[in-house]
Amino acid sequence: MPTWSALAAEVPSGVALAKEQYLVRANGAEPNTLDPGLVGSGSPGDVIVNDLFEGLVIENLQGETIPGQAASWTISKDGQTITFKLRDQLQWSDGSPLTAHDFVYAWRRAVDPSTGNTTSFYFQTANVLNAEAIIAGEKPASTLGVQAPDDGTLVITLAQPTPYFISLMSIKTFFPVPRAVVEQYGDAWTRAKHFVSNGAYVLKQWVPNEKVEVVRNPYYRDNEKTVIDGVTYLALSSQNAELTRYRAGEIDMTNRVQLEYYQKLKQTNPEQIKALRLLGSYVYAFNTRVAPFDNPDVRRALNLVIDRQLLVEKVTGQGEPPAYSVVPDIIPGYQAPVPAFAVQSRQEKLAQARELLSKAGYSQAKPLTVKLTYNTSENHKKIALAIASMWKQLGVKVELENMEWNAYLAAKSTGDFTVARSYAFGDFAEPSSVLESFTCGHVGNESGFCNDTFDRLLNQAANTPEKAQRYALFNQAEQILLENSPVIPLYHYNHTRLVRDSLQGFPENNPKGNIYAKDMYFIAQ
């Protein structure tokens, strides 16, 4: 196993630190949970859990996977047994010992279908032995392929070799949880008065719909190298409110940047803009289980007429690449398919779309009506208005529905929508990380799309060790997505935010979007 450099905030020699080391960051919305076993990737809670807990591995500022709670690991010759050695004397924030048994408990809890967990599919993605049968209710969680032969050793048995397994270990579903606290307080264990964590920070306060506050965890393994003393995460869904408070000096890092201010700062203070290309795409998801969106022709027509170039230049305008596929172009060696209509003229696209809608039974006399749902955000609203304008050129009537984050999540998870603003996101640098959520019955498959050939190709790829052959299969699978259009990819994520120029330690690269407060520090000005 290779060696790594130091793992927490690296302050260059000669740099004077500011007296106050307290970070205030806007977090987009109210978290729905701070339980690492239940939090969804990319959600507001995911951002906070990133600082409260730590898994076996983390990422450095270049996005490389490095040891976290694990000191080292070995992989068997057949690729099906991974053995982690934990660091010595790990502790929870209450001072109690953290052992390999805590990981075993957390994994069994997270995979158990009786918990109602929506992130258990990661155990299938990781091919952990028996995960599929456990999630299906056919075997007990105790049969999961994870064991702790002693306090410092964790052994994972896989059903098949999984090249991206180590990268998966920084996903929150694989984090440990404090068994004694969880069993004593049940769902209430994440309240501040009961909370126990193992990351650089511990929960101090959670004021619903306002803020979450965390403070340094003195028992964290690398506390002596942590500089930021505490973090406040503000539940601000309004980018305007974010910007106002940033300009007033009340926020050090925003969650987003308003387009108008981005363009202004690009000219005057570009150093305050930080961007991360992410392994995900901004999409509109159809509910393919309900008419008329169970008809591929209707979905294709709406997909055809979206002017993505106009969208990224005039509406989003922050360096996002236009997307015709759900898998972004940042995975080395993978080339996603591009539909033929990408190079066609606007008039050609409109003519084809009208023909498809006519075939589906729609006309000026009987126009298609679309209800478009999005979560509260000025940027989402601007995009929705632009898309509605493009669809109206087909004679389509569009009704916009704005929902708060948790209501929006509930609507998508219960299928209570027709077309919704959404995202296709991956957690490891492999096309399957994005494509898997489109398989039949997948818990993240909000569109309800189901195609046996697509599933078969992904299954075949999972059993293909040679990368070029595997990627060719992913390309074929993505071609099926393009043809069926269960979602409309609009652009690939280039997450831009405003960051105070005195705040250092922002990652140079992290496709997962992880920004660790423990890596950051304020310099004196």
C-alpha positions as CSV (number, residue, x, y, z in Angstrom):
1,M,0.0,0.0,0.0
2,P,1.4,3.5,-0.9
3,T,2.2,6.1,1.8
4,W,0.5,9.4,2.1
5,S,1.4,12.9,3.3
6,A,-0.2,14.4,6.4
7,L,-4.0,14.1,6.6
8,A,-5.4,17.3,8.1
9,A,-5.0,21.0,7.5
10,E,-1.6,21.7,6.0
11,V,-0.7,25.3,6.8
12,P,2.4,26.5,4.8
13,S,5.3,27.7,6.8
14,G,5.4,31.4,7.3
15,V,1.6,31.8,7.0
16,A,0.0,33.7,9.9
17,L,-3.3,32.3,11.0
18,A,-6.2,34.5,11.9
19,K,-7.1,34.7,15.7
20,E,-10.7,33.5,15.0
21,Q,-11.0,30.1,13.3
22,Y,-14.8,29.7,13.0
23,L,-16.4,28.8,9.6
24,V,-19.9,29.8,8.6
25,R,-21.2,28.1,5.4
26,A,-24.5,28.1,3.6
27,N,-25.9,24.6,3.2
28,G,-28.7,25.0,0.7
29,A,-31.5,23.5,2.8
30,E,-32.5,21.9,6.0
31,P,-31.0,18.4,6.5
32,N,-33.5,15.6,7.0
33,T,-31.0,13.5,9.1
34,L,-27.5,13.5,10.5
35,D,-27.4,9.7,10.8
36,P,-24.6,8.5,8.6
37,G,-26.3,5.2,7.9
38,L,-29.4,7.0,6.5
39,V,-28.2,10.2,4.9
40,G,-28.3,10.5,1.1
41,S,-25.3,11.4,-0.9
42,G,-25.3,15.0,-2.1
43,S,-28.0,16.0,0.4
44,P,-27.7,18.9,2.9
45,G,-27.2,16.3,5.7
46,D,-24.4,14.6,3.7
47,V,-22.3,17.8,3.9
48,I,-22.6,18.0,7.7
49,V,-22.1,14.3,8.3
50,N,-18.8,14.7,6.3
51,D,-17.5,16.8,9.2
52,L,-19.1,14.9,12.1
53,F,-18.0,11.4,11.1
54,E,-15.2,9.6,9.4
55,G,-15.1,6.4,7.5
56,L,-12.3,3.9,6.7
57,V,-11.0,6.3,4.0
58,I,-11.3,9.9,3.1
59,E,-10.0,12.1,0.2
60,N,-7.2,14.6,0.2
61,L,-7.3,18.0,-1.5
62,Q,-6.5,16.4,-4.9
63,G,-9.4,14.0,-4.5
64,E,-7.2,11.0,-4.0
65,T,-8.4,8.3,-1.6
66,I,-6.3,8.2,1.6
67,P,-6.6,6.5,5.0
68,G,-9.2,7.8,7.4
69,Q,-10.1,5.6,10.4
70,A,-8.1,2.8,8.7
71,A,-4.4,2.8,9.0
72,S,-3.9,0.3,6.1
73,W,-5.7,-2.4,4.1
74,T,-4.9,-5.4,2.0
75,I,-6.8,-7.1,-0.8
76,S,-6.6,-10.8,-1.4
77,K,-5.4,-12.2,-4.7
78,D,-8.9,-13.1,-5.9
79,G,-10.1,-9.6,-5.0
80,Q,-12.9,-10.9,-2.8
81,T,-11.5,-10.3,0.7
82,I,-10.5,-6.9,1.9
83,T,-8.8,-6.6,5.4
84,F,-8.7,-3.2,7.1
85,K,-6.4,-2.5,10.0
86,L,-7.8,0.4,12.1
87,R,-5.6,3.1,13.6
88,D,-4.5,2.5,17.2
89,Q,-6.6,4.0,20.1
90,L,-9.5,5.4,18.0
91,Q,-12.2,7.0,20.2
92,W,-15.7,8.4,19.9
93,S,-16.4,12.0,20.9
94,D,-17.5,10.8,24.4
95,G,-14.0,9.3,24.9
96,S,-15.2,5.6,24.6
97,P,-13.1,3.3,22.4
98,L,-14.0,2.9,18.7
99,T,-13.4,-0.6,17.4
100,A,-14.0,-2.7,14.3
101,H,-17.1,-4.0,16.0
102,D,-18.7,-0.5,15.6
103,F,-18.3,-0.8,11.8
104,V,-19.8,-4.3,11.8
105,Y,-22.8,-3.0,13.8
106,A,-23.2,0.1,11.6
107,W,-23.1,-2.0,8.4
108,R,-25.6,-4.5,9.6
109,R,-27.9,-1.7,10.7
110,A,-27.6,0.2,7.4
111,V,-28.3,-2.9,5.2
112,D,-31.2,-4.1,7.3
113,P,-34.5,-3.5,5.3
114,S,-36.4,-3.1,8.6
115,T,-34.7,0.3,9.2
116,G,-36.4,1.7,6.0
117,N,-33.0,2.9,4.9
118,T,-32.8,4.2,1.3
119,T,-29.0,4.0,1.0
120,S,-28.6,0.2,1.6
121,F,-28.2,-0.3,-2.2
122,Y,-24.5,0.7,-1.7
123,F,-23.8,-2.7,-0.1
124,Q,-25.0,-4.2,-3.4
125,T,-23.0,-1.8,-5.4
126,A,-20.0,-2.8,-3.3
127,N,-20.9,-6.5,-3.8
128,V,-20.6,-7.2,-0.1
129,L,-21.5,-10.9,0.4
130,N,-25.2,-11.6,1.0
131,A,-26.2,-7.9,0.7
132,E,-28.7,-8.5,-2.1
133,A,-30.4,-11.4,-0.2
134,I,-30.6,-9.3,3.0
135,I,-32.1,-6.3,1.3
136,A,-34.7,-8.6,-0.4
137,G,-35.6,-9.9,3.1
138,E,-34.3,-13.4,2.3
139,K,-31.4,-13.5,4.8
140,P,-30.8,-11.8,8.2
141,A,-28.4,-8.7,8.4
142,S,-26.1,-10.8,10.5
143,T,-25.1,-12.8,7.4
144,L,-23.6,-9.7,5.7
145,G,-20.0,-10.3,4.6
146,V,-18.4,-8.1,7.3
147,Q,-16.6,-9.4,10.4
148,A,-14.3,-8.1,13.2
149,P,-11.9,-10.9,14.3
150,D,-10.5,-8.5,16.8
151,D,-11.0,-4.8,17.9
152,G,-8.5,-3.5,15.3
153,T,-9.3,-5.6,12.3
154,L,-12.3,-5.4,9.9
155,V,-12.7,-8.1,7.2
156,I,-15.1,-7.7,4.3
157,T,-16.0,-10.6,2.0
158,L,-17.3,-9.8,-1.5
159,A,-19.5,-11.8,-3.8
160,Q,-17.2,-10.8,-6.7
161,P,-14.1,-8.6,-7.2
162,T,-15.0,-4.9,-7.1
163,P,-12.3,-2.6,-8.5
164,Y,-13.8,0.5,-7.0
165,F,-14.5,-0.9,-3.5
166,I,-12.0,1.2,-1.6
167,S,-13.3,4.5,-3.2
168,L,-16.8,3.5,-1.9
169,M,-15.6,3.5,1.7
170,S,-15.9,7.3,2.0
171,I,-19.6,7.1,1.3
172,K,-21.5,7.8,4.6
173,T,-23.5,4.5,4.5
174,F,-20.2,2.7,5.4
175,F,-19.4,5.0,8.4
176,P,-19.4,3.6,11.9
177,V,-22.1,4.6,14.4
178,P,-21.9,4.4,18.3
179,R,-23.9,1.2,19.1
180,A,-24.5,2.0,22.8
181,V,-25.9,5.4,22.0
182,V,-28.1,4.3,19.1
183,E,-29.5,1.4,21.1
184,Q,-30.2,3.6,24.1
185,Y,-31.9,6.5,22.3
186,G,-33.2,5.0,19.0
187,D,-34.0,7.7,16.4
188,A,-33.3,10.4,19.0
189,W,-29.6,9.6,19.2
190,T,-28.8,12.3,16.6
191,R,-30.2,15.1,19.0
192,A,-27.4,17.3,20.2
193,K,-27.8,16.2,23.9
194,H,-27.2,12.5,23.0
195,F,-25.0,12.9,19.9
196,V,-21.7,11.0,19.7
197,S,-19.5,11.0,16.6
198,N,-16.0,10.1,15.4
199,G,-15.1,12.8,13.0
200,A,-13.2,16.1,13.5
201,Y,-16.4,17.7,14.9
202,V,-19.3,16.9,17.2
203,L,-22.8,18.3,17.2
204,K,-23.4,21.3,19.4
205,Q,-26.8,22.5,18.3
206,W,-29.5,21.9,15.6
207,V,-32.1,24.6,15.2
208,P,-34.6,23.2,12.7
209,N,-34.9,25.3,9.5
210,E,-32.2,27.6,10.7
211,K,-28.8,26.2,11.4
212,V,-26.7,23.3,12.6
213,E,-23.6,24.1,14.8
214,V,-20.6,21.8,15.4
215,V,-17.5,22.2,17.5
216,R,-14.1,20.5,17.5
217,N,-14.0,16.9,18.7
218,P,-11.0,16.7,21.1
219,Y,-11.0,12.9,20.7
220,Y,-10.6,13.0,16.9
221,R,-7.5,11.0,15.8
222,D,-6.0,14.1,14.1
223,N,-7.4,16.9,16.3
224,E,-4.0,18.5,16.9
225,K,-3.8,19.3,13.1
226,T,-7.3,20.6,12.9
227,V,-7.5,24.4,12.8
228,I,-11.1,25.3,12.4
229,D,-12.7,25.3,15.9
230,G,-16.3,25.1,14.8
231,V,-18.7,25.3,11.9
232,T,-22.2,26.7,11.4
233,Y,-24.2,25.3,8.5
234,L,-27.1,27.6,7.5
235,A,-30.3,26.2,6.0
236,L,-30.6,28.8,3.3
237,S,-32.5,27.8,0.2
238,S,-32.4,31.4,-1.1
239,Q,-29.3,32.3,-3.1
240,N,-30.3,35.9,-2.7
241,A,-30.2,35.6,1.1
242,E,-26.9,33.7,0.8
243,L,-25.4,36.5,-1.2
244,T,-26.7,39.3,1.0
245,R,-25.1,37.6,4.1
246,Y,-21.9,36.8,2.3
247,R,-21.5,40.4,1.2
248,A,-22.2,41.5,4.8
249,G,-19.4,39.3,6.0
250,E,-21.8,36.8,7.8
251,I,-21.0,33.8,5.6
252,D,-17.6,32.5,4.6
253,M,-18.6,30.0,2.0
254,T,-21.9,30.0,0.0
255,N,-23.6,26.9,-1.3
256,R,-24.1,28.4,-4.8
257,V,-23.5,31.6,-6.7
258,Q,-26.1,33.7,-8.4
259,L,-25.4,34.1,-12.1
260,E,-25.4,37.9,-12.1
261,Y,-23.0,38.1,-9.2
262,Y,-20.8,35.3,-10.6
263,Q,-20.3,37.3,-13.9
264,K,-19.5,40.4,-11.9
265,L,-17.0,38.7,-9.6
266,K,-15.4,36.9,-12.6
267,Q,-14.3,40.4,-13.7
268,T,-13.5,42.0,-10.4
269,N,-12.6,39.3,-7.7
270,P,-12.2,35.9,-9.5
271,E,-10.2,34.6,-6.5
272,Q,-13.4,34.4,-4.4
273,I,-15.0,32.0,-6.9
274,K,-14.2,28.3,-6.3
275,A,-15.4,25.6,-8.6
276,L,-15.5,21.8,-8.4
277,R,-16.4,19.5,-11.3
278,L,-18.6,16.8,-9.9
279,L,-19.5,13.3,-10.9
280,G,-23.0,14.1,-11.7
281,S,-25.5,15.7,-14.0
282,Y,-28.5,18.1,-13.6
283,V,-31.5,16.3,-15.1
284,Y,-35.3,16.5,-15.4
285,A,-36.8,13.1,-14.4
286,F,-40.0,11.8,-15.9
287,N,-42.4,9.7,-13.9
288,T,-42.5,6.9,-16.5
289,R,-45.2,5.1,-14.5
290,V,-47.9,7.6,-15.3
291,A,-49.5,8.8,-18.6
292,P,-48.5,10.5,-20.8
293,F,-44.9,10.0,-19.7
294,D,-45.1,6.3,-19.9
295,N,-44.9,7.0,-23.7
296,P,-41.2,7.3,-24.8
297,D,-42.3,9.4,-27.8
298,V,-43.5,12.1,-25.4
299,R,-40.3,12.0,-23.4
300,R,-38.2,12.1,-26.6
301,A,-40.1,15.1,-27.9
302,L,-39.5,17.2,-24.8
303,N,-35.8,16.1,-24.7
304,L,-35.3,17.1,-28.3
305,V,-36.2,20.7,-28.1
306,I,-34.1,21.8,-25.1
307,D,-31.4,24.2,-26.2
308,R,-28.6,23.1,-23.8
309,Q,-26.1,25.6,-25.2
310,L,-28.4,28.5,-24.5
311,L,-29.1,27.1,-21.1
312,V,-25.5,26.9,-19.9
313,E,-24.5,30.2,-21.6
314,K,-27.4,32.4,-20.7
315,V,-29.2,30.8,-17.7
316,T,-26.7,28.9,-15.6
317,G,-23.6,30.5,-17.0
318,Q,-21.0,29.2,-14.6
319,G,-18.8,27.0,-16.8
320,E,-21.2,23.9,-16.8
321,P,-20.7,21.7,-19.8
322,P,-24.0,20.9,-21.6
323,A,-25.1,17.3,-21.1
324,Y,-26.7,14.8,-23.5
325,S,-25.8,11.8,-21.3
326,V,-26.1,11.3,-17.6
327,V,-22.4,10.2,-17.1
328,P,-20.1,13.3,-17.0
329,D,-16.9,13.5,-19.1
330,I,-14.5,13.4,-16.1
331,I,-14.1,9.6,-15.9
332,P,-10.7,8.8,-17.5
333,G,-11.1,6.4,-20.5
334,Y,-14.9,6.6,-20.7
335,Q,-16.7,8.3,-23.6
336,A,-20.4,8.6,-23.3
337,P,-22.6,8.3,-26.4
338,V,-23.9,11.5,-28.0
339,P,-27.4,11.5,-29.7
340,A,-27.7,12.4,-33.4
341,F,-29.9,15.4,-32.6
342,A,-27.1,17.1,-30.7
343,V,-25.7,18.5,-34.0
344,Q,-29.1,19.2,-35.7
345,S,-30.5,22.6,-36.2
346,R,-33.2,24.1,-34.0
347,Q,-35.8,23.8,-36.8
348,E,-35.0,20.1,-37.4
349,K,-35.4,19.3,-33.7
350,L,-38.7,21.1,-33.5
351,A,-40.0,19.3,-36.6
352,Q,-39.1,15.9,-35.1
353,A,-40.5,16.8,-31.8
354,R,-43.9,17.9,-33.3
355,E,-44.0,14.7,-35.2
356,L,-43.4,12.6,-32.1
357,L,-46.1,14.5,-30.1
358,S,-48.5,14.1,-33.0
359,K,-47.9,10.4,-33.1
360,A,-48.7,10.4,-29.3
361,G,-52.0,12.1,-30.0
362,Y,-51.2,15.7,-29.2
363,S,-51.9,18.8,-31.3
364,Q,-52.8,22.5,-31.0
365,A,-56.3,21.4,-30.4
366,K,-55.2,18.9,-27.8
367,P,-52.0,20.3,-26.2
368,L,-49.7,18.3,-23.9
369,T,-49.8,19.6,-20.3
370,V,-46.7,19.3,-18.1
371,K,-46.4,20.0,-14.4
372,L,-42.8,20.7,-13.6
373,T,-41.7,20.3,-10.0
374,Y,-38.5,21.8,-8.5
375,N,-37.2,22.5,-5.0
376,T,-36.9,26.1,-3.8
377,S,-34.0,27.9,-5.4
378,E,-33.7,31.0,-7.6
379,N,-31.4,29.0,-10.0
380,H,-33.9,26.1,-10.3
381,K,-36.7,28.5,-11.0
382,K,-34.7,30.3,-13.7
383,I,-33.9,27.0,-15.4
384,A,-37.6,25.8,-15.1
385,L,-38.8,29.1,-16.7
386,A,-36.3,28.7,-19.6
387,I,-37.3,25.1,-20.2
388,A,-41.0,26.0,-20.1
389,S,-40.3,28.6,-22.7
390,M,-38.6,26.1,-24.9
391,W,-41.4,23.6,-24.5
392,K,-44.1,26.2,-25.3
393,Q,-42.6,26.4,-28.8
394,L,-44.2,22.9,-29.2
395,G,-47.5,24.2,-28.0
396,V,-46.9,22.4,-24.6
397,K,-48.6,24.0,-21.6
398,V,-46.3,24.1,-18.5
399,E,-47.3,24.5,-14.9
400,L,-44.5,25.2,-12.5
401,E,-44.6,23.7,-8.9
402,N,-42.1,24.9,-6.3
403,M,-41.6,22.8,-3.2
404,E,-39.4,23.0,0.0
405,W,-36.6,20.4,0.1
406,N,-38.1,17.8,2.3
407,A,-41.5,18.0,0.6
408,Y,-39.8,17.7,-2.8
409,L,-37.8,14.6,-1.6
410,A,-41.0,13.0,-0.3
411,A,-42.9,13.7,-3.6
412,K,-40.1,12.2,-5.7
413,S,-39.7,9.1,-3.4
414,T,-43.5,8.4,-3.5
415,G,-43.9,9.0,-7.2
416,D,-46.1,12.1,-6.6
417,F,-44.8,14.0,-9.6
418,T,-44.9,14.0,-13.4
419,V,-41.7,15.8,-14.3
420,A,-39.2,16.9,-11.6
421,R,-35.9,18.7,-11.3
422,S,-33.4,16.1,-10.2
423,Y,-29.8,14.8,-10.5
424,A,-27.9,11.7,-11.5
425,F,-25.0,11.4,-9.2
426,G,-22.1,9.0,-8.8
427,D,-20.0,8.2,-5.7
428,F,-17.0,6.6,-7.3
429,A,-15.2,7.2,-10.7
430,E,-16.9,4.5,-12.7
431,P,-19.9,4.9,-15.1
432,S,-21.8,2.3,-13.1
433,S,-21.9,4.7,-10.1
434,V,-24.3,7.0,-12.2
435,L,-26.0,4.3,-14.3
436,E,-26.9,1.9,-11.6
437,S,-29.8,4.1,-10.3
438,F,-31.6,3.5,-13.6
439,T,-31.9,-0.3,-13.1
440,C,-35.3,-1.9,-12.5
441,G,-36.5,-1.5,-9.0
442,H,-33.5,0.4,-7.8
443,V,-34.3,2.5,-4.7
444,G,-32.8,5.6,-6.4
445,N,-34.8,5.0,-9.6
446,E,-37.4,7.7,-9.1
447,S,-38.4,7.7,-12.8
448,G,-39.6,4.0,-12.6
449,F,-37.6,3.2,-15.8
450,C,-37.1,-0.5,-16.3
451,N,-35.4,-2.1,-19.2
452,D,-34.1,-5.7,-19.1
453,T,-31.4,-5.1,-21.7
454,F,-30.1,-2.2,-19.8
455,D,-30.0,-4.2,-16.6
456,R,-28.3,-7.1,-18.4
457,L,-25.6,-4.9,-19.8
458,L,-24.8,-3.4,-16.3
459,N,-24.8,-6.9,-14.8
460,Q,-22.4,-8.1,-17.6
461,A,-20.2,-5.1,-17.0
462,A,-20.0,-5.8,-13.3
463,N,-18.5,-9.2,-14.1
464,T,-16.0,-7.9,-16.7
465,P,-12.6,-7.1,-15.1
466,E,-11.0,-5.6,-18.2
467,K,-11.8,-1.9,-18.2
468,A,-12.0,-1.2,-21.9
469,Q,-14.6,-4.0,-22.4
470,R,-16.5,-2.9,-19.3
471,Y,-16.7,0.7,-20.5
472,A,-17.9,-0.5,-23.9
473,L,-20.8,-2.2,-22.1
474,F,-21.6,0.9,-20.1
475,N,-21.6,2.9,-23.4
476,Q,-24.2,0.5,-24.8
477,A,-26.3,0.8,-21.7
478,E,-26.2,4.5,-21.8
479,Q,-27.3,4.4,-25.5
480,I,-30.5,2.7,-24.2
481,L,-31.0,5.6,-21.8
482,L,-30.7,8.1,-24.6
483,E,-33.2,6.2,-26.8
484,N,-35.8,5.9,-24.0
485,S,-35.2,9.3,-22.3
486,P,-36.5,8.5,-18.7
487,V,-34.6,11.6,-17.8
488,I,-33.4,14.7,-19.7
489,P,-29.7,15.5,-18.9
490,L,-29.3,19.3,-19.0
491,Y,-25.7,19.9,-17.9
492,H,-22.9,18.3,-16.0
493,Y,-22.2,19.7,-12.6
494,N,-19.6,22.4,-12.1
495,H,-20.3,23.4,-8.6
496,T,-19.3,27.0,-8.0
497,R,-19.5,28.9,-4.8
498,L,-18.2,32.0,-3.2
499,V,-15.4,31.5,-0.7
500,R,-13.9,34.2,1.5
501,D,-10.3,34.9,0.3
502,S,-9.0,34.5,3.8
503,L,-10.3,30.9,3.9
504,Q,-7.7,28.4,2.7
505,G,-7.7,24.6,2.2
506,F,-10.4,24.4,-0.4
507,P,-10.0,21.1,-2.4
508,E,-8.4,21.4,-5.8
509,N,-10.3,18.3,-7.0
510,N,-13.0,16.1,-5.5
511,P,-15.6,14.5,-7.9
512,K,-17.7,13.5,-4.9
513,G,-17.9,17.2,-3.8
514,N,-16.5,16.5,-0.4
515,I,-15.1,19.6,1.4
516,Y,-13.7,18.8,4.8
517,A,-13.7,21.6,7.4
518,K,-10.7,19.9,9.1
519,D,-8.6,20.7,6.0
520,M,-9.4,24.4,6.1
521,Y,-8.1,27.4,8.0
522,F,-8.3,31.2,8.0
523,I,-5.2,33.3,7.4
524,A,-4.6,36.7,9.0
525,Q,-5.3,39.7,6.9
